[in-house]
Amino acid sequence: MRMTSIFVAPLLLASSLLSAQTVNSPSLAITKDNRTLSVSASDHAEAEPEVAEIHIGFTAYGMTLPETYKAASATSNGIVKALVDAGAQKSEIQSQSQQVARLQDYEVKAQKGMKFRVQQSWTVSVAPKDAALVLDAAIQAGANQSGDINWRMKNSVALDTEAIRRATERARLMATELAKGMGVTLGKPLYATNTVSNGLIAPRMMMSAMARSANSDQVAPLSIEAQRVQSEATVQVIYAIE
């Protein structure tokens, strides 16, 4: 998305136009010694993601606390082993939450008499090309609450810088054209500011996959396509006019 807004403050410009400034804009004193032109423009840069951050988790239920904890421990360690065996680096597996709890009465009824619950979750960062295989390995190991993926860059500085460069160039071109239309010469920039936001080209992929039973037929991993990462910058530049 590209947006451009323009504010002009040449000599003797009607003071009523000052209301076009935003709250964060610098004060533009209109005098015979101050002729300025202000341009605000937005542009973006995008790239293929470098990291897939996969959310992995499971929930286990049982009749007694020892029984539930024992089963959850086996599942927990089995999931982490499956992640490593699938190619994930152990240093890239990070625990997010873990909870052991007794169920409320209404939950016991819903879970057909089970009285305890253990929940655990992690995030694991892998190359986007490995996301489907790593997620599949976790699910087969019992990760029955998994699938959300965050796509990101290892470092967004380069993408942010490119977005700012594009927005700044767009602002300069608009200011040049505006100055021509006014019959004045565009001078040096006197002030500049920018804001940057990051996101994805499309809504974040959300999936929910349930673990298959041990005797089910082997199936292929889910088809997962990485989403491009986007950085959007908005700049405001105030130029002198001659």
Salt bridges, closest charged atoms under 4 A:
ASP43 OD1 - ARG2 NE 3.26
ASP43 OD1 - HIS44 ND1 3.89
GLU46 OE1 - HIS44 NE2 3.38
GLU46 OE2 - ARG228 NE 2.75
GLU48 OE2 - ARG228 NH1 2.75
GLU53 OE2 - ARG152 NE 3.55
ASP85 OD2 - LYS81 NZ 2.76
GLU107 OE2 - ARG117 NH1 3.01
ASP130 OD1 - LYS129 NZ 3.20
ASP136 OD1 - ARG212 NH2 3.16
ASP148 OD2 - ARG204 NH2 3.22
GLU162 OE2 - ARG165 NH2 2.78
GLU162 OE2 - ARG166 NE 2.87
GLU169 OE2 - ARG172 NH2 2.72
GLU177 OE2 - LYS180 NZ 3.77
